[in-house]
Amino acid sequence: MINAHLEEDLALKRLITVPKDQKPSFNWRGVIPESARMQERIRVVCPHGEELFDLSEVVDTVGRALTNVLLSREEKELFTEANQR
């Protein structure tokens, strides 16, 4: 018998290779107000140059990761109020 954590880990590894267009997509960026997205005091150095820190990019990345984890656990409720918080 395979350990439940190992099964979940293997499912997550398989799931992250699935193309984005074949998985549920949610508006994680919309979770934060527009006024809180751009942080003018923080600058980020990117390969294409320097730009303002955009909190919505972080929220989107975390939201997509959470979606992958929940899908690997075979959860059906993904974009819930609790998960958005």
C-alpha positions in Angstrom: 0.0 0.0 0.0 1.3 3.4 -1.0 1.4 6.2 1.7 -1.4 8.7 1.2 1.1 11.6 1.2 3.1 9.9 -1.5 0.0 9.3 -3.6 -0.9 13.0 -3.3 2.6 14.0 -4.2 2.6 11.9 -7.3 -0.8 13.2 -8.3 0.4 16.8 -7.9 3.5 16.0 -10.0 1.3 14.7 -12.8 -1.1 17.6 -12.5 1.4 20.4 -12.8 2.4 19.0 -16.3 -1.2 19.4 -17.6 -1.5 22.5 -19.8 -3.3 25.5 -18.2 -6.1 25.3 -20.7 -7.0 21.8 -19.6 -7.5 22.8 -15.9 -10.0 25.0 -14.2 -9.1 28.7 -14.3 -10.2 31.2 -11.7 -9.9 35.0 -11.4 -7.5 34.9 -8.4 -6.3 38.4 -9.4 -9.8 39.7 -8.8 -9.6 38.7 -5.1 -7.7 41.9 -4.2 -8.9 45.4 -4.9 -7.5 47.2 -7.9 -6.1 49.9 -5.7 -3.9 47.4 -3.8 -2.3 45.8 -6.8 0.5 48.1 -7.8 3.0 48.8 -5.0 4.8 52.0 -6.1 7.4 51.8 -3.3 8.6 48.4 -4.4 10.4 47.8 -7.7 11.2 44.4 -9.1 14.1 43.6 -11.4 13.0 41.4 -14.3 14.8 40.0 -17.3 13.2 42.7 -19.5 14.0 45.5 -17.0 12.7 47.0 -13.8 9.0 47.4 -13.1 6.6 48.1 -10.2 5.7 45.2 -7.9 2.3 43.9 -8.9 0.6 42.1 -6.0 -2.0 40.6 -8.4 0.8 38.5 -10.0 1.6 37.0 -6.6 -2.0 36.3 -5.8 -2.5 34.7 -9.2 0.6 32.5 -8.8 -0.5 31.4 -5.3 -4.1 30.8 -6.5 -3.0 28.6 -9.4 -0.7 26.6 -7.0 -3.5 26.2 -4.5 -5.8 25.0 -7.4 -3.2 22.4 -8.4 -2.9 21.1 -4.8 -6.6 20.9 -4.3 -7.1 19.1 -7.6 -4.4 16.6 -6.6 -6.5 15.9 -3.5 -9.5 15.5 -5.7 -11.3 18.4 -4.1 -14.3 19.8 -6.0 -14.7 23.1 -4.3 -11.7 25.2 -5.4 -12.5 28.9 -5.7 -14.3 29.2 -2.4 -14.5 32.2 -0.1 -12.2 30.5 2.4 -9.6 29.8 -0.4 -9.8 33.3 -1.7 -9.0 34.7 1.8 
